[in-house]
Amino acid sequence: MPKKEKQGMVISNKMDKTVVVQVADYEPHPRYKKIMESNKHYKAHDAENVCNIGDIVRIVEAKPMSKDKRWAVAEVVEKAR
């Protein structure tokens, strides 16, 4: 089975070798059919500490590295201005 991939924005890089990535998901409301946005935060492993706040990154599933870190940064898609 292939590894899951998600794309999101870095909202925190205060931890060493870890970033918090906010991933947006868009789904229609079950009754009113309006497109609703839901955000979820993932802690991802950033081995070289290259990510900064505002960067758009692609994260992939990885083996558990700590209590709640199960994703790794695959690439920085777009750097923050």
C-alpha positions in Angstrom: 0.0 0.0 0.0 1.4 3.4 -0.9 2.2 6.0 1.7 -0.3 8.8 2.2 0.7 12.3 1.2 -0.7 15.7 2.3 0.1 19.3 1.5 -0.2 22.1 3.9 1.3 25.2 5.5 3.8 25.3 8.3 2.3 27.1 11.3 5.1 26.4 13.9 8.8 25.5 13.8 9.7 26.2 17.4 10.6 22.5 18.1 13.9 21.0 17.1 13.6 18.9 13.9 9.8 19.1 14.1 7.3 21.4 12.4 3.5 21.7 12.8 1.7 21.6 9.4 -1.9 22.8 9.0 -3.7 20.8 6.3 -7.1 22.1 4.9 -9.8 19.7 3.8 -12.9 20.8 1.9 -16.1 18.8 2.0 -19.8 19.8 1.4 -22.0 20.1 4.5 -24.2 17.0 4.7 -27.5 19.0 4.8 -26.8 22.4 3.2 -24.2 21.4 0.6 -22.1 24.5 1.3 -18.4 23.7 0.9 -16.9 23.8 4.4 -13.2 24.0 5.3 -11.8 21.9 8.1 -8.2 22.3 9.3 -6.1 19.6 11.0 -2.6 19.9 12.5 0.1 17.3 11.9 3.5 17.2 13.6 6.1 16.3 10.9 9.8 15.4 11.1 12.1 18.1 9.5 15.6 16.6 9.8 17.5 19.6 8.5 15.3 22.4 10.1 14.8 24.0 6.7 11.1 24.8 7.1 10.0 28.3 8.2 6.5 29.6 9.2 4.4 30.2 6.1 6.1 27.6 3.9 3.9 25.3 1.8 5.2 21.7 2.3 4.3 18.2 1.2 4.4 15.6 4.1 4.3 11.8 3.8 3.4 9.1 6.2 6.3 7.7 8.3 6.9 5.3 11.1 6.2 6.7 14.6 9.1 8.9 15.8 7.5 10.1 19.0 4.2 10.2 20.9 2.4 12.2 18.2 4.9 12.6 15.3 4.0 10.2 12.4 4.7 12.3 9.3 7.9 13.5 7.6 8.5 16.5 5.4 9.1 15.3 1.8 9.7 18.6 0.2 9.2 22.3 0.5 6.8 23.2 -2.3 6.9 27.0 -1.8 9.0 29.2 0.5 7.3 31.9 2.5 7.9 35.5 1.5 
